[in-house]
Amino acid sequence: MAVQKRSYSLDPFAADYLERRAKRLKRSASSLLSELIAQAAQQEARERVLETLGDGVEISERDVERWLRKLGAA
């Protein structure tokens, strides 16, 4: 059974993994999926900042939050 969250639909292997992890952590699969999506958005924001600023530049948490807002993830 695939786990669905709004327009997100997982393949059976990913859904099984998510359900096992949710059971182990005693959380809902939906909340874990939302957390994974938020983490992916944060990673994307960091990568975009690095592309803009260049490698080896210190990025403040405030800048990351600004980029997340631009991405619509925060």
All heavy atoms as TSV, in Angstrom:
chain	resi	resn	atom	element	x	y	z
A	1	MET	N	N	0.845	-1.175	0.000
A	1	MET	CA	C	0.000	0.000	0.000
A	1	MET	C	C	0.886	1.233	0.000
A	1	MET	O	O	1.735	1.397	0.867
A	1	MET	CB	C	-0.900	-0.014	1.224
A	1	MET	CG	C	-1.740	1.215	1.347
A	1	MET	SD	S	-3.136	0.998	2.431
A	1	MET	CE	C	-2.488	1.605	3.952
A	2	ALA	N	N	0.714	2.094	-0.975
A	2	ALA	CA	C	1.520	3.304	-1.091
A	2	ALA	C	C	1.032	4.367	-0.109
A	2	ALA	O	O	-0.165	4.514	0.114
A	2	ALA	CB	C	1.460	3.842	-2.510
A	3	VAL	N	N	1.978	5.061	0.473
A	3	VAL	CA	C	1.657	6.175	1.364
A	3	VAL	C	C	1.485	7.397	0.486
A	3	VAL	O	O	2.301	7.665	-0.386
A	3	VAL	CB	C	2.798	6.401	2.375
A	3	VAL	CG1	C	2.523	7.624	3.222
A	3	VAL	CG2	C	2.974	5.182	3.243
A	4	GLN	N	N	0.411	8.124	0.711
A	4	GLN	CA	C	0.175	9.306	-0.094
A	4	GLN	C	C	0.054	10.531	0.793
A	4	GLN	O	O	-0.556	10.473	1.855
A	4	GLN	CB	C	-1.093	9.153	-0.923
A	4	GLN	CG	C	-0.969	8.077	-1.975
A	4	GLN	CD	C	-2.223	7.962	-2.810
A	4	GLN	OE1	O	-3.268	8.500	-2.470
A	4	GLN	NE2	N	-2.108	7.237	-3.905
A	5	LYS	N	N	0.649	11.608	0.360
A	5	LYS	CA	C	0.587	12.882	1.062
A	5	LYS	C	C	0.364	13.952	0.020
A	5	LYS	O	O	1.248	14.215	-0.781
A	5	LYS	CB	C	1.892	13.112	1.820
A	5	LYS	CG	C	2.056	14.465	2.445
A	5	LYS	CD	C	1.201	14.647	3.659
A	5	LYS	CE	C	1.546	15.968	4.318
A	5	LYS	NZ	N	0.601	16.377	5.259
A	6	ARG	N	N	-0.807	14.503	-0.029
A	6	ARG	CA	C	-1.193	15.487	-1.041
A	6	ARG	C	C	-0.866	14.931	-2.414
A	6	ARG	O	O	-1.388	13.910	-2.803
A	6	ARG	CB	C	-0.516	16.818	-0.776
A	6	ARG	CG	C	-0.999	17.461	0.504
A	6	ARG	CD	C	-0.440	18.823	0.690
A	6	ARG	NE	N	-0.717	19.274	2.032
A	6	ARG	CZ	C	-0.066	20.198	2.640
A	6	ARG	NH1	N	0.920	20.811	2.038
A	6	ARG	NH2	N	-0.385	20.554	3.854
A	7	SER	N	N	0.025	15.589	-3.138
A	7	SER	CA	C	0.331	15.125	-4.488
A	7	SER	C	C	1.538	14.181	-4.503
A	7	SER	O	O	1.986	13.800	-5.568
A	7	SER	CB	C	0.597	16.318	-5.404
A	7	SER	OG	O	1.727	17.021	-4.961
A	8	TYR	N	N	2.056	13.820	-3.336
A	8	TYR	CA	C	3.209	12.935	-3.273
A	8	TYR	C	C	2.736	11.492	-3.154
A	8	TYR	O	O	1.914	11.161	-2.332
A	8	TYR	CB	C	4.100	13.271	-2.067
A	8	TYR	CG	C	4.589	14.694	-2.084
A	8	TYR	CD1	C	4.023	15.642	-1.252
A	8	TYR	CD2	C	5.589	15.080	-2.953
A	8	TYR	CE1	C	4.459	16.955	-1.275
A	8	TYR	CE2	C	6.028	16.387	-2.977
A	8	TYR	CZ	C	5.468	17.316	-2.141
A	8	TYR	OH	O	5.894	18.608	-2.173
A	9	SER	N	N	3.287	10.642	-3.989
A	9	SER	CA	C	2.958	9.233	-3.942
A	9	SER	C	C	4.263	8.455	-4.020
A	9	SER	O	O	5.110	8.743	-4.871
A	9	SER	CB	C	2.051	8.858	-5.117
A	9	SER	OG	O	1.730	7.493	-5.043
A	10	LEU	N	N	4.450	7.511	-3.139
A	10	LEU	CA	C	5.696	6.760	-3.069
A	10	LEU	C	C	5.563	5.401	-3.728
A	10	LEU	O	O	4.490	4.802	-3.728
A	10	LEU	CB	C	6.098	6.563	-1.608
A	10	LEU	CG	C	6.294	7.825	-0.771
A	10	LEU	CD1	C	6.612	7.446	0.661
A	10	LEU	CD2	C	7.392	8.686	-1.347
A	11	ASP	N	N	6.674	4.914	-4.244
A	11	ASP	CA	C	6.652	3.553	-4.780
A	11	ASP	C	C	6.535	2.579	-3.608
A	11	ASP	O	O	6.754	2.958	-2.451
A	11	ASP	CB	C	7.867	3.270	-5.663
A	11	ASP	CG	C	9.185	3.233	-4.911
A	11	ASP	OD1	O	9.208	2.907	-3.709
A	11	ASP	OD2	O	10.219	3.514	-5.533
A	12	PRO	N	N	6.174	1.339	-3.860
A	12	PRO	CA	C	5.933	0.385	-2.769
A	12	PRO	C	C	7.120	0.175	-1.826
A	12	PRO	O	O	6.934	0.037	-0.615
A	12	PRO	CB	C	5.586	-0.914	-3.500
A	12	PRO	CG	C	5.070	-0.484	-4.820
A	12	PRO	CD	C	5.827	0.770	-5.168
A	13	PHE	N	N	8.336	0.164	-2.361
A	13	PHE	CA	C	9.510	-0.037	-1.498
A	13	PHE	C	C	9.713	1.146	-0.553
A	13	PHE	O	O	10.002	0.958	0.633
A	13	PHE	CB	C	10.764	-0.257	-2.344
A	13	PHE	CG	C	10.718	-1.510	-3.148
A	13	PHE	CD1	C	10.596	-1.465	-4.526
A	13	PHE	CD2	C	10.774	-2.761	-2.533
A	13	PHE	CE1	C	10.534	-2.623	-5.277
A	13	PHE	CE2	C	10.723	-3.923	-3.271
A	13	PHE	CZ	C	10.596	-3.860	-4.649
A	14	ALA	N	N	9.561	2.357	-1.072
A	14	ALA	CA	C	9.697	3.548	-0.232
A	14	ALA	C	C	8.581	3.609	0.803
A	14	ALA	O	O	8.810	3.978	1.955
A	14	ALA	CB	C	9.696	4.799	-1.102
A	15	ALA	N	N	7.383	3.243	0.413
A	15	ALA	CA	C	6.253	3.254	1.337
A	15	ALA	C	C	6.465	2.247	2.462
A	15	ALA	O	O	6.202	2.553	3.630
A	15	ALA	CB	C	4.960	2.952	0.595
A	16	ASP	N	N	6.972	1.056	2.123
A	16	ASP	CA	C	7.256	0.050	3.155
A	16	ASP	C	C	8.311	0.545	4.128
A	16	ASP	O	O	8.181	0.393	5.345
A	16	ASP	CB	C	7.710	-1.266	2.514
A	16	ASP	CG	C	6.586	-2.001	1.813
A	16	ASP	OD1	O	5.403	-1.702	2.098
A	16	ASP	OD2	O	6.896	-2.865	0.979
A	17	TYR	N	N	9.368	1.135	3.595
A	17	TYR	CA	C	10.424	1.685	4.449
A	17	TYR	C	C	9.861	2.753	5.368
A	17	TYR	O	O	10.124	2.764	6.580
A	17	TYR	CB	C	11.552	2.280	3.592
A	17	TYR	CG	C	12.527	3.093	4.394
A	17	TYR	CD1	C	13.510	2.473	5.163
A	17	TYR	CD2	C	12.454	4.479	4.415
A	17	TYR	CE1	C	14.402	3.221	5.918
A	17	TYR	CE2	C	13.331	5.234	5.163
A	17	TYR	CZ	C	14.307	4.602	5.909
A	17	TYR	OH	O	15.174	5.340	6.664
A	18	LEU	N	N	9.053	3.654	4.818
A	18	LEU	CA	C	8.473	4.737	5.600
A	18	LEU	C	C	7.555	4.188	6.693
A	18	LEU	O	O	7.603	4.651	7.836
A	18	LEU	CB	C	7.713	5.688	4.682
A	18	LEU	CG	C	7.205	6.985	5.298
A	18	LEU	CD1	C	8.363	7.823	5.821
A	18	LEU	CD2	C	6.405	7.770	4.275
A	19	GLU	N	N	6.770	3.206	6.376
A	19	GLU	CA	C	5.874	2.609	7.375
A	19	GLU	C	C	6.660	1.907	8.483
A	19	GLU	O	O	6.315	2.022	9.662
A	19	GLU	CB	C	4.917	1.647	6.693
A	19	GLU	CG	C	3.863	2.352	5.868
A	19	GLU	CD	C	2.967	1.399	5.102
A	19	GLU	OE1	O	2.972	0.186	5.407
A	19	GLU	OE2	O	2.278	1.873	4.190
A	20	ARG	N	N	7.724	1.189	8.129
A	20	ARG	CA	C	8.557	0.522	9.152
A	20	ARG	C	C	9.222	1.546	10.063
A	20	ARG	O	O	9.252	1.396	11.280
A	20	ARG	CB	C	9.627	-0.360	8.494
A	20	ARG	CG	C	9.110	-1.656	7.922
A	20	ARG	CD	C	10.243	-2.611	7.548
A	20	ARG	NE	N	11.332	-1.981	6.817
A	20	ARG	CZ	C	11.403	-1.864	5.487
A	20	ARG	NH1	N	10.426	-2.329	4.737
A	20	ARG	NH2	N	12.454	-1.284	4.923
A	21	ARG	N	N	9.752	2.591	9.459
A	21	ARG	CA	C	10.419	3.643	10.238
A	21	ARG	C	C	9.419	4.354	11.151
A	21	ARG	O	O	9.716	4.640	12.309
A	21	ARG	CB	C	11.096	4.624	9.299
A	21	ARG	CG	C	11.919	5.666	10.009
A	21	ARG	CD	C	12.720	6.477	9.008
A	21	ARG	NE	N	13.289	7.630	9.635
A	21	ARG	CZ	C	14.536	7.717	10.040
A	21	ARG	NH1	N	15.350	6.708	9.852
A	21	ARG	NH2	N	14.982	8.822	10.607
A	22	ALA	N	N	8.233	4.638	10.638
A	22	ALA	CA	C	7.203	5.303	11.438
A	22	ALA	C	C	6.812	4.431	12.627
A	22	ALA	O	O	6.653	4.928	13.745
A	22	ALA	CB	C	5.990	5.612	10.572
A	23	LYS	N	N	6.670	3.140	12.395
A	23	LYS	CA	C	6.305	2.233	13.483
A	23	LYS	C	C	7.403	2.187	14.540
A	23	LYS	O	O	7.122	2.224	15.739
A	23	LYS	CB	C	6.050	0.833	12.916
A	23	LYS	CG	C	5.521	-0.130	13.931
A	23	LYS	CD	C	5.171	-1.459	13.283
A	23	LYS	CE	C	4.569	-2.402	14.298
A	23	LYS	NZ	N	4.193	-3.673	13.685
A	24	ARG	N	N	8.666	2.130	14.074
A	24	ARG	CA	C	9.794	2.076	15.003
A	24	ARG	C	C	9.887	3.355	15.831
A	24	ARG	O	O	10.189	3.318	17.022
A	24	ARG	CB	C	11.095	1.846	14.234
A	24	ARG	CG	C	12.296	1.628	15.122
A	24	ARG	CD	C	13.524	1.197	14.340
A	24	ARG	NE	N	13.619	1.825	13.037
A	24	ARG	CZ	C	14.546	2.725	12.706
A	24	ARG	NH1	N	15.462	3.079	13.561
A	24	ARG	NH2	N	14.564	3.250	11.505
A	25	LEU	N	N	9.619	4.497	15.203
A	25	LEU	CA	C	9.703	5.784	15.896
A	25	LEU	C	C	8.403	6.193	16.578
A	25	LEU	O	O	8.338	7.237	17.225
A	25	LEU	CB	C	10.114	6.881	14.902
A	25	LEU	CG	C	11.497	6.735	14.285
A	25	LEU	CD1	C	11.710	7.791	13.215
A	25	LEU	CD2	C	12.577	6.818	15.345
A	26	LYS	N	N	7.350	5.362	16.394
A	26	LYS	CA	C	6.029	5.625	16.975
A	26	LYS	C	C	5.498	6.986	16.531
A	26	LYS	O	O	5.035	7.797	17.323
A	26	LYS	CB	C	6.070	5.521	18.493
A	26	LYS	CG	C	6.431	4.136	18.964
A	26	LYS	CD	C	6.479	4.034	20.457
A	26	LYS	CE	C	6.883	2.617	20.829
A	26	LYS	NZ	N	7.142	2.458	22.225
A	27	ARG	N	N	5.596	7.220	15.210
A	27	ARG	CA	C	5.079	8.438	14.593
A	27	ARG	C	C	4.267	8.035	13.376
A	27	ARG	O	O	4.357	6.911	12.912
A	27	ARG	CB	C	6.229	9.344	14.159
A	27	ARG	CG	C	7.021	9.899	15.333
A	27	ARG	CD	C	8.141	10.782	14.915
A	27	ARG	NE	N	7.694	11.868	14.046
A	27	ARG	CZ	C	8.537	12.640	13.363
A	27	ARG	NH1	N	9.830	12.437	13.449
A	27	ARG	NH2	N	8.076	13.590	12.589
A	28	SER	N	N	3.517	8.961	12.851
A	28	SER	CA	C	2.738	8.646	11.652
A	28	SER	C	C	3.642	8.735	10.419
A	28	SER	O	O	4.603	9.510	10.384
A	28	SER	CB	C	1.562	9.602	11.500
A	28	SER	OG	O	2.007	10.889	11.140
A	29	ALA	N	N	3.313	7.928	9.427
A	29	ALA	CA	C	4.064	7.955	8.173
A	29	ALA	C	C	3.936	9.328	7.519
A	29	ALA	O	O	4.887	9.836	6.923
A	29	ALA	CB	C	3.569	6.857	7.246
A	30	SER	N	N	2.779	9.932	7.653
A	30	SER	CA	C	2.556	11.251	7.079
A	30	SER	C	C	3.483	12.299	7.694
A	30	SER	O	O	4.042	13.136	6.981
A	30	SER	CB	C	1.096	11.651	7.289
A	30	SER	OG	O	0.865	12.934	6.796
A	31	SER	N	N	3.663	12.268	9.008
A	31	SER	CA	C	4.539	13.254	9.655
A	31	SER	C	C	5.994	13.033	9.255
A	31	SER	O	O	6.738	13.992	9.059
A	31	SER	CB	C	4.387	13.219	11.173
A	31	SER	OG	O	4.959	12.048	11.718
A	32	LEU	N	N	6.404	11.761	9.109
A	32	LEU	CA	C	7.766	11.485	8.667
A	32	LEU	C	C	7.985	11.957	7.235
A	32	LEU	O	O	9.034	12.509	6.905
A	32	LEU	CB	C	8.077	9.989	8.776
A	32	LEU	CG	C	8.326	9.463	10.177
A	32	LEU	CD1	C	8.546	7.960	10.136
A	32	LEU	CD2	C	9.514	10.148	10.812
A	33	LEU	N	N	7.002	11.739	6.381
A	33	LEU	CA	C	7.111	12.177	4.995
A	33	LEU	C	C	7.213	13.700	4.932
A	33	LEU	O	O	8.033	14.247	4.194
A	33	LEU	CB	C	5.920	11.680	4.181
A	33	LEU	CG	C	5.937	11.999	2.697
A	33	LEU	CD1	C	7.187	11.440	2.028
A	33	LEU	CD2	C	4.686	11.436	2.032
A	34	SER	N	N	6.414	14.382	5.720
A	34	SER	CA	C	6.482	15.850	5.761
A	34	SER	C	C	7.849	16.313	6.227
A	34	SER	O	O	8.413	17.271	5.675
A	34	SER	CB	C	5.406	16.403	6.699
A	34	SER	OG	O	4.131	16.131	6.194
A	35	GLU	N	N	8.410	15.639	7.220
A	35	GLU	CA	C	9.736	15.983	7.726
A	35	GLU	C	C	10.805	15.763	6.649
A	35	GLU	O	O	11.693	16.601	6.475
A	35	GLU	CB	C	10.051	15.141	8.959
A	35	GLU	CG	C	11.367	15.479	9.622
A	35	GLU	CD	C	11.575	14.629	10.865
A	35	GLU	OE1	O	10.673	14.594	11.716
A	35	GLU	OE2	O	12.634	14.006	10.945
A	36	LEU	N	N	10.711	14.652	5.930
A	36	LEU	CA	C	11.674	14.380	4.858
A	36	LEU	C	C	11.592	15.432	3.756
A	36	LEU	O	O	12.617	15.866	3.220
A	36	LEU	CB	C	11.434	12.987	4.274
A	36	LEU	CG	C	11.829	11.809	5.158
A	36	LEU	CD1	C	11.355	10.508	4.532
A	36	LEU	CD2	C	13.327	11.793	5.380
A	37	ILE	N	N	10.389	15.844	3.417
A	37	ILE	CA	C	10.212	16.863	2.386
A	37	ILE	C	C	10.799	18.193	2.849
A	37	ILE	O	O	11.474	18.886	2.090
A	37	ILE	CB	C	8.722	16.996	2.007
A	37	ILE	CG1	C	8.271	15.723	1.286
A	37	ILE	CG2	C	8.479	18.232	1.151
A	37	ILE	CD1	C	6.785	15.598	1.116
A	38	ALA	N	N	10.582	18.539	4.119
A	38	ALA	CA	C	11.142	19.782	4.666
A	38	ALA	C	C	12.666	19.724	4.666
A	38	ALA	O	O	13.327	20.709	4.324
A	38	ALA	CB	C	10.612	20.031	6.071
A	39	GLN	N	N	13.240	18.576	5.030
A	39	GLN	CA	C	14.691	18.432	5.022
A	39	GLN	C	C	15.248	18.552	3.610
A	39	GLN	O	O	16.302	19.153	3.396
A	39	GLN	CB	C	15.104	17.099	5.644
A	39	GLN	CG	C	14.920	17.043	7.135
A	39	GLN	CD	C	15.179	15.656	7.702
A	39	GLN	OE1	O	15.428	14.705	6.972
A	39	GLN	NE2	N	15.122	15.546	9.016
A	40	ALA	N	N	14.556	17.987	2.644
A	40	ALA	CA	C	14.990	18.095	1.249
A	40	ALA	C	C	14.961	19.553	0.792
A	40	ALA	O	O	15.869	20.010	0.082
A	40	ALA	CB	C	14.119	17.230	0.355
A	41	ALA	N	N	13.939	20.290	1.203
A	41	ALA	CA	C	13.848	21.707	0.852
A	41	ALA	C	C	14.984	22.497	1.495
A	41	ALA	O	O	15.564	23.392	0.863
A	41	ALA	CB	C	12.501	22.280	1.267
A	42	GLN	N	N	15.328	22.162	2.732
A	42	GLN	CA	C	16.443	22.835	3.398
A	42	GLN	C	C	17.754	22.553	2.672
A	42	GLN	O	O	18.573	23.453	2.475
A	42	GLN	CB	C	16.554	22.382	4.857
A	42	GLN	CG	C	15.465	22.922	5.733
A	42	GLN	CD	C	15.562	22.385	7.148
A	42	GLN	OE1	O	16.121	21.323	7.386
A	42	GLN	NE2	N	14.995	23.122	8.087
A	43	GLN	N	N	17.957	21.303	2.274
A	43	GLN	CA	C	19.174	20.949	1.555
A	43	GLN	C	C	19.244	21.689	0.221
A	43	GLN	O	O	20.298	22.189	-0.167
A	43	GLN	CB	C	19.244	19.434	1.325
A	43	GLN	CG	C	20.523	18.989	0.660
A	43	GLN	CD	C	21.753	19.291	1.484
A	43	GLN	OE1	O	21.734	19.213	2.700
A	43	GLN	NE2	N	22.822	19.655	0.818
A	44	GLU	N	N	18.120	21.761	-0.467
A	44	GLU	CA	C	18.085	22.491	-1.735
A	44	GLU	C	C	18.408	23.966	-1.526
A	44	GLU	O	O	19.146	24.568	-2.318
A	44	GLU	CB	C	16.717	22.342	-2.401
A	44	GLU	CG	C	16.638	23.006	-3.754
A	44	GLU	CD	C	15.291	22.847	-4.416
A	44	GLU	OE1	O	14.433	22.110	-3.896
A	44	GLU	OE2	O	15.101	23.465	-5.467
A	45	ALA	N	N	17.887	24.542	-0.449
A	45	ALA	CA	C	18.172	25.948	-0.143
A	45	ALA	C	C	19.663	26.144	0.106
A	45	ALA	O	O	20.258	27.101	-0.391
A	45	ALA	CB	C	17.362	26.398	1.072
A	46	ARG	N	N	20.278	25.236	0.858
A	46	ARG	CA	C	21.717	25.344	1.129
A	46	ARG	C	C	22.533	25.246	-0.163
A	46	ARG	O	O	23.491	25.989	-0.364
A	46	ARG	CB	C	22.146	24.270	2.119
A	46	ARG	CG	C	21.677	24.530	3.527
A	46	ARG	CD	C	22.187	23.471	4.494
A	46	ARG	NE	N	21.678	23.706	5.815
A	46	ARG	CZ	C	20.641	23.085	6.353
A	46	ARG	NH1	N	20.019	22.142	5.675
A	46	ARG	NH2	N	20.224	23.366	7.563
A	47	GLU	N	N	22.135	24.316	-1.035
A	47	GLU	CA	C	22.850	24.150	-2.297
A	47	GLU	C	C	22.723	25.388	-3.181
A	47	GLU	O	O	23.685	25.807	-3.818
A	47	GLU	CB	C	22.344	22.909	-3.024
A	47	GLU	CG	C	22.776	21.627	-2.351
A	47	GLU	CD	C	22.114	20.386	-2.922
A	47	GLU	OE1	O	21.335	20.502	-3.903
A	47	GLU	OE2	O	22.372	19.293	-2.386
A	48	ARG	N	N	21.548	25.993	-3.197
A	48	ARG	CA	C	21.362	27.218	-3.988
A	48	ARG	C	C	22.192	28.364	-3.437
A	48	ARG	O	O	22.748	29.155	-4.193
A	48	ARG	CB	C	19.890	27.611	-4.037
A	48	ARG	CG	C	19.080	26.726	-4.927
A	48	ARG	CD	C	17.689	27.246	-5.060
A	48	ARG	NE	N	16.881	26.357	-5.884
A	48	ARG	CZ	C	15.716	26.691	-6.377
A	48	ARG	NH1	N	15.198	27.869	-6.123
A	48	ARG	NH2	N	15.038	25.837	-7.121
A	49	VAL	N	N	22.270	28.455	-2.120
A	49	VAL	CA	C	23.099	29.500	-1.506
A	49	VAL	C	C	24.555	29.277	-1.882
A	49	VAL	O	O	25.259	30.223	-2.248
A	49	VAL	CB	C	22.919	29.516	0.032
A	49	VAL	CG1	C	23.963	30.387	0.690
A	49	VAL	CG2	C	21.532	29.999	0.397
A	50	LEU	N	N	25.026	28.039	-1.804
A	50	LEU	CA	C	26.414	27.760	-2.163
A	50	LEU	C	C	26.695	28.080	-3.629
A	50	LEU	O	O	27.770	28.579	-3.965
A	50	LEU	CB	C	26.757	26.295	-1.872
A	50	LEU	CG	C	26.947	25.945	-0.407
A	50	LEU	CD1	C	27.150	24.445	-0.240
A	50	LEU	CD2	C	28.127	26.709	0.180
A	51	GLU	N	N	25.738	27.787	-4.504
A	51	GLU	CA	C	25.911	28.126	-5.915
A	51	GLU	C	C	26.032	29.641	-6.093
A	51	GLU	O	O	26.804	30.116	-6.918
A	51	GLU	CB	C	24.742	27.616	-6.746
A	51	GLU	CG	C	24.744	26.123	-6.952
A	51	GLU	CD	C	23.497	25.638	-7.682
A	51	GLU	OE1	O	22.679	26.479	-8.138
A	51	GLU	OE2	O	23.340	24.412	-7.791
A	52	THR	N	N	25.271	30.376	-5.306
A	52	THR	CA	C	25.283	31.832	-5.406
A	52	THR	C	C	26.548	32.420	-4.802
A	52	THR	O	O	27.184	33.293	-5.399
A	52	THR	CB	C	24.046	32.432	-4.699
A	52	THR	OG1	O	22.875	31.906	-5.318
A	52	THR	CG2	C	24.035	33.946	-4.802
A	53	LEU	N	N	26.938	31.932	-3.631
A	53	LEU	CA	C	28.076	32.511	-2.909
A	53	LEU	C	C	29.411	31.865	-3.272
A	53	LEU	O	O	30.447	32.491	-3.155
A	53	LEU	CB	C	27.857	32.375	-1.396
A	53	LEU	CG	C	26.645	33.092	-0.819
A	53	LEU	CD1	C	26.515	32.786	0.656
A	53	LEU	CD2	C	26.740	34.584	-1.058
A	54	GLY	N	N	29.391	30.602	-3.618
A	54	GLY	CA	C	30.634	29.884	-3.894
A	54	GLY	C	C	30.975	28.943	-2.760
A	54	GLY	O	O	30.451	29.047	-1.652
A	55	ASP	N	N	31.849	28.008	-3.033
A	55	ASP	CA	C	32.257	27.020	-2.026
A	55	ASP	C	C	33.118	27.648	-0.939
A	55	ASP	O	O	33.844	28.607	-1.179
A	55	ASP	CB	C	33.040	25.884	-2.687
A	55	ASP	CG	C	32.159	25.013	-3.554
A	55	ASP	OD1	O	30.947	24.949	-3.282
A	55	ASP	OD2	O	32.686	24.396	-4.495
A	56	GLY	N	N	33.030	27.079	0.264
A	56	GLY	CA	C	33.873	27.492	1.377
A	56	GLY	C	C	33.415	28.746	2.094
A	56	GLY	O	O	34.124	29.264	2.941
A	57	VAL	N	N	32.240	29.241	1.775
A	57	VAL	CA	C	31.720	30.450	2.406
A	57	VAL	C	C	30.803	30.050	3.554
A	57	VAL	O	O	29.945	29.195	3.396
A	57	VAL	CB	C	30.943	31.320	1.379
A	57	VAL	CG1	C	30.317	32.523	2.057
A	57	VAL	CG2	C	31.853	31.744	0.256
A	58	GLU	N	N	30.995	30.649	4.703
A	58	GLU	CA	C	30.154	30.395	5.876
A	58	GLU	C	C	28.755	30.959	5.619
A	58	GLU	O	O	28.598	32.096	5.191
A	58	GLU	CB	C	30.753	31.065	7.107
A	58	GLU	CG	C	29.995	30.825	8.392
A	58	GLU	CD	C	30.260	29.463	8.973
A	58	GLU	OE1	O	31.289	28.870	8.671
A	58	GLU	OE2	O	29.411	28.997	9.750
A	59	ILE	N	N	27.730	30.140	5.873
A	59	ILE	CA	C	26.346	30.561	5.658
A	59	ILE	C	C	25.644	30.641	7.008
A	59	ILE	O	O	25.604	29.661	7.747
A	59	ILE	CB	C	25.598	29.567	4.746
A	59	ILE	CG1	C	26.315	29.437	3.409
A	59	ILE	CG2	C	24.157	29.998	4.549
A	59	ILE	CD1	C	25.797	28.319	2.554
A	60	SER	N	N	25.111	31.799	7.311
A	60	SER	CA	C	24.423	31.973	8.590
A	60	SER	C	C	23.049	31.301	8.537
A	60	SER	O	O	22.469	31.124	7.467
A	60	SER	CB	C	24.260	33.449	8.918
A	60	SER	OG	O	23.308	34.038	8.060
A	61	GLU	N	N	22.548	30.951	9.702
A	61	GLU	CA	C	21.216	30.340	9.793
A	61	GLU	C	C	20.149	31.308	9.276
A	61	GLU	O	O	19.182	30.897	8.669
A	61	GLU	CB	C	20.934	29.930	11.239
A	61	GLU	CG	C	19.680	29.116	11.415
A	61	GLU	CD	C	19.751	27.761	10.712
A	61	GLU	OE1	O	20.843	27.188	10.605
A	61	GLU	OE2	O	18.688	27.289	10.268
A	62	ARG	N	N	20.360	32.582	9.498
A	62	ARG	CA	C	19.418	33.602	9.014
A	62	ARG	C	C	19.321	33.570	7.486
A	62	ARG	O	O	18.231	33.668	6.926
A	62	ARG	CB	C	19.867	34.972	9.499
A	62	ARG	CG	C	18.941	36.085	9.120
A	62	ARG	CD	C	19.404	37.389	9.714
A	62	ARG	NE	N	18.535	38.455	9.277
A	62	ARG	CZ	C	18.873	39.718	9.260
A	62	ARG	NH1	N	20.063	40.083	9.672
A	62	ARG	NH2	N	18.025	40.629	8.851
A	63	ASP	N	N	20.469	33.440	6.819
A	63	ASP	CA	C	20.459	33.359	5.358
A	63	ASP	C	C	19.760	32.097	4.868
A	63	ASP	O	O	19.032	32.123	3.879
A	63	ASP	CB	C	21.881	33.401	4.798
A	63	ASP	CG	C	22.508	34.777	4.899
A	63	ASP	OD1	O	21.761	35.776	4.973
A	63	ASP	OD2	O	23.753	34.852	4.901
A	64	VAL	N	N	19.982	30.982	5.573
A	64	VAL	CA	C	19.315	29.733	5.198
A	64	VAL	C	C	17.807	29.894	5.326
A	64	VAL	O	O	17.044	29.484	4.446
A	64	VAL	CB	C	19.829	28.546	6.045
A	64	VAL	CG1	C	18.989	27.300	5.797
A	64	VAL	CG2	C	21.289	28.270	5.749
A	65	GLU	N	N	17.361	30.503	6.423
A	65	GLU	CA	C	15.928	30.739	6.620
A	65	GLU	C	C	15.354	31.638	5.529
A	65	GLU	O	O	14.252	31.402	5.036
A	65	GLU	CB	C	15.665	31.358	8.001
A	65	GLU	CG	C	15.916	30.422	9.150
A	65	GLU	CD	C	14.989	29.233	9.141
A	65	GLU	OE1	O	13.818	29.386	8.772
A	65	GLU	OE2	O	15.453	28.144	9.500
A	66	ARG	N	N	16.107	32.637	5.106
A	66	ARG	CA	C	15.656	33.531	4.033
A	66	ARG	C	C	15.477	32.747	2.737
A	66	ARG	O	O	14.476	32.889	2.039
A	66	ARG	CB	C	16.657	34.661	3.849
A	66	ARG	CG	C	16.257	35.678	2.794
A	66	ARG	CD	C	17.225	36.873	2.751
A	66	ARG	NE	N	18.593	36.461	2.510
A	66	ARG	CZ	C	19.116	36.257	1.289
A	66	ARG	NH1	N	18.387	36.448	0.217
A	66	ARG	NH2	N	20.382	35.904	1.163
A	67	TRP	N	N	16.425	31.891	2.439
A	67	TRP	CA	C	16.333	31.068	1.225
A	67	TRP	C	C	15.171	30.077	1.329
A	67	TRP	O	O	14.501	29.821	0.342
A	67	TRP	CB	C	17.659	30.349	0.961
A	67	TRP	CG	C	18.666	31.234	0.334
A	67	TRP	CD1	C	19.517	32.103	0.941
A	67	TRP	CD2	C	18.924	31.389	-1.068
A	67	TRP	NE1	N	20.281	32.763	0.034
A	67	TRP	CE2	C	19.944	32.344	-1.215
A	67	TRP	CE3	C	18.384	30.791	-2.212
A	67	TRP	CZ2	C	20.438	32.728	-2.443
A	67	TRP	CZ3	C	18.890	31.174	-3.450
A	67	TRP	CH2	C	19.894	32.123	-3.563
A	68	LEU	N	N	14.949	29.544	2.496
A	68	LEU	CA	C	13.809	28.627	2.669
A	68	LEU	C	C	12.491	29.340	2.411
A	68	LEU	O	O	11.592	28.786	1.800
A	68	LEU	CB	C	13.818	28.022	4.079
A	68	LEU	CG	C	14.840	26.925	4.327
A	68	LEU	CD1	C	14.868	26.562	5.803
A	68	LEU	CD2	C	14.513	25.712	3.490
A	69	ARG	N	N	12.389	30.565	2.880
A	69	ARG	CA	C	11.168	31.338	2.630
A	69	ARG	C	C	11.000	31.572	1.132
A	69	ARG	O	O	9.885	31.476	0.608
A	69	ARG	CB	C	11.187	32.671	3.388
A	69	ARG	CG	C	10.867	32.525	4.862
A	69	ARG	CD	C	10.610	33.861	5.527
A	69	ARG	NE	N	11.738	34.768	5.455
A	69	ARG	CZ	C	12.778	34.752	6.272
A	69	ARG	NH1	N	12.847	33.859	7.240
A	69	ARG	NH2	N	13.753	35.633	6.138
A	70	LYS	N	N	12.097	31.849	0.431
A	70	LYS	CA	C	12.021	32.040	-1.017
A	70	LYS	C	C	11.559	30.764	-1.714
A	70	LYS	O	O	10.858	30.816	-2.718
A	70	LYS	CB	C	13.361	32.470	-1.573
A	70	LYS	CG	C	13.697	33.913	-1.298
A	70	LYS	CD	C	14.986	34.309	-1.986
A	70	LYS	CE	C	15.275	35.774	-1.777
A	70	LYS	NZ	N	16.468	36.196	-2.521
A	71	LEU	N	N	11.966	29.605	-1.175
A	71	LEU	CA	C	11.570	28.334	-1.762
A	71	LEU	C	C	10.153	27.922	-1.346
A	71	LEU	O	O	9.612	26.970	-1.873
A	71	LEU	CB	C	12.542	27.226	-1.350
A	71	LEU	CG	C	13.932	27.298	-1.953
A	71	LEU	CD1	C	14.841	26.290	-1.286
A	71	LEU	CD2	C	13.856	27.025	-3.448
A	72	GLY	N	N	9.613	28.611	-0.357
A	72	GLY	CA	C	8.271	28.270	0.122
A	72	GLY	C	C	8.274	27.104	1.084
A	72	GLY	O	O	7.256	26.478	1.319
A	73	ALA	N	N	9.421	26.796	1.687
A	73	ALA	CA	C	9.529	25.649	2.582
A	73	ALA	C	C	9.422	26.041	4.045
A	73	ALA	O	O	9.355	25.189	4.905
A	73	ALA	CB	C	10.859	24.931	2.354
A	74	ALA	N	N	9.425	27.327	4.343
A	74	ALA	CA	C	9.360	27.723	5.747
A	74	ALA	C	C	8.176	28.624	5.995
A	74	ALA	O	O	7.568	29.147	5.139
A	74	ALA	CB	C	10.637	28.447	6.154
